[in-house]
């Protein structure tokens, strides 16, 4: 089984990108960054990371137990099934869409997600403004169908990491439009 977390490799790039955007903002759009607001975003990100480390084990245990009841089996070397990766990525992105939509529509989930939208600015540091209480919304349950379909929890986590890396880049006004 691969021991790979794409977001670990992306963090240095995130730091460089935030610093580059801060320089860009200083030259082109000074109103895009405010030190206190950026610090709050960074603290939210740190707190979310700590909360995820402390509480994520519950979701992982649930996924591993649920995986025993999967409908399809990609075999003992599931990570070598090349076509499962893009399918998992697309399904994980669909899952992300529904979790995010629920975060805006269901008051219980909005109470946790609203922190992400509390910044006065829309910049890359805002992407790091994540909730500390996400586990209590039970949004992780949206991944259970993927586990039941036979995608290993590690595969879902890796695809989710790549999805998170993409989500980082859409939190900026420095890039007018992402290429289609």
C-alpha positions in Angstrom: 0.0 0.0 0.0 1.4 3.4 -0.9 2.3 5.7 2.0 1.8 9.0 0.1 0.2 12.3 1.1 0.2 14.8 -1.8 -0.6 17.7 0.4 2.6 17.2 2.4 4.5 17.8 -0.8 2.3 20.8 -1.8 2.7 22.7 1.5 6.1 24.3 0.5 4.5 25.3 -2.8 1.6 26.8 -0.9 3.9 28.9 1.2 5.8 30.1 -1.8 2.5 30.8 -3.7 1.1 32.8 -0.7 4.4 34.8 -0.4 4.4 35.5 -4.2 0.7 36.6 -4.1 1.5 38.9 -1.2 4.3 40.5 -3.2 1.9 40.7 -6.2 -0.7 42.3 -4.0 1.7 44.9 -2.6 2.5 46.0 -6.1 -0.9 45.6 -7.8 -3.7 45.3 -5.3 -2.6 46.3 -1.8 -6.2 45.8 -0.5 -5.9 42.0 -1.2 -3.9 41.3 1.9 -4.2 42.5 5.4 -1.7 41.0 7.9 -4.2 40.3 10.7 -6.6 38.6 8.3 -3.8 36.5 6.8 -2.7 35.5 10.3 -6.2 34.4 11.2 -6.3 32.3 8.0 -3.0 30.7 8.9 -4.2 30.0 12.5 -7.4 28.4 11.2 -5.3 26.2 8.9 -3.1 25.2 11.8 -6.0 24.5 14.0 -7.8 22.5 11.3 -4.6 20.4 10.9 -4.4 19.7 14.6 -8.1 18.9 14.8 -7.9 16.6 11.8 -4.9 14.7 13.4 -6.8 14.4 16.7 -10.2 13.4 15.4 -9.5 11.9 12.0 -8.8 8.5 13.4 -12.6 8.1 14.0 -13.4 8.5 10.3 -10.4 6.3 9.3 -11.6 3.5 11.6 -15.1 3.8 10.2 -13.8 3.7 6.6 -11.6 0.7 7.3 -14.5 -1.2 9.0 -16.9 -0.2 6.1 -14.3 -1.4 3.6 -14.9 -4.9 4.8 -18.4 -4.6 3.3 -17.4 -3.3 -0.1 -19.4 -4.2 -3.2 -16.4 -4.5 -5.5 -12.9 -5.7 -4.8 -9.9 -4.3 -6.8 -7.7 -7.0 -5.4 -4.9 -7.1 -2.7 -2.8 -4.7 -4.8 -5.6 -2.2 -5.4 -3.1 0.7 -5.9 -1.9 -0.9 -9.1 -5.3 -0.8 -10.7 -4.6 2.2 -12.9 -8.2 2.9 -14.0 -9.5 3.0 -10.4 -7.4 6.2 -9.7 -9.1 8.5 -12.2 -12.5 7.1 -11.3 -11.9 7.6 -7.6 -10.6 11.1 -8.3 -13.8 12.1 -10.2 -16.0 10.4 -7.6 -14.1 12.1 -4.8 -14.5 15.5 -6.5 -18.3 14.8 -6.8 -18.3 13.9 -3.1 -16.5 17.2 -2.4 -19.1 19.1 -4.4 -21.9 17.6 -2.3 -20.1 18.1 1.0 -19.4 21.7 0.1 -23.0 22.2 -1.1 -24.3 20.7 2.2 -21.9 23.0 4.0 -23.8 25.9 2.5 -27.4 24.5 2.7 -27.5 22.6 6.0 -27.4 24.9 9.0 -25.5 22.5 11.2 -22.8 22.2 8.5 -22.8 25.9 7.7 -22.1 26.7 11.3 -18.8 24.9 10.8 -18.1 26.0 7.2 -18.9 29.7 7.6 -15.4 30.3 9.1 -14.0 29.6 5.6 -16.0 32.4 4.2 -15.4 34.9 7.1 -12.3 36.6 5.5 -12.7 40.1 4.2 -10.3 39.2 1.4 -10.1 36.5 -1.3 -6.6 35.4 -1.6 -4.6 32.2 -1.3 -4.3 32.4 2.5 -8.1 32.2 2.6 -7.9 28.7 1.2 -6.1 27.7 4.4 -9.0 29.1 6.5 -10.5 25.8 7.4 -12.8 24.7 10.2 -11.7 23.1 13.4 -15.1 21.5 13.9 -15.6 19.7 10.6 -15.6 16.3 12.1 -18.7 17.2 14.2 -20.7 17.9 11.0 -20.3 14.3 9.9 -19.4 15.5 6.4 -16.9 12.6 6.2 -20.0 10.3 5.8 -20.3 11.5 2.2 -17.2 9.3 1.5 -18.8 6.1 2.7 -20.4 5.3 -0.7 -16.9 5.4 -2.2 -15.6 3.0 0.4 -18.6 0.7 -0.2 -17.9 0.8 -4.0 -14.5 -0.7 -3.2 -12.1 2.2 -3.2 -9.6 1.7 -0.4 -9.7 4.5 2.3 -6.0 5.3 1.4 -6.9 5.8 -2.3 -9.7 8.1 -1.3 -7.4 10.1 1.0 -4.8 10.4 -1.8 -7.4 11.5 -4.4 -8.8 13.9 -1.7 -5.3 15.3 -1.2 -5.0 16.1 -4.9 -8.5 17.6 -4.9 -7.4 19.9 -1.9 -4.4 21.0 -3.9 -6.6 22.0 -6.8 -9.0 23.8 -4.4 -6.1 25.9 -3.1 -5.6 27.5 -6.5 -9.2 28.7 -6.9 -8.9 31.0 -3.9 -7.3 33.9 -5.5 -8.1 37.1 -7.4 -4.5 37.2 -8.8 -5.5 34.7 -11.4 -8.4 36.0 -13.3 -9.6 32.7 -14.8 -8.4 29.2 -14.6 -7.8 27.6 -18.0 -10.7 25.5 -19.3 
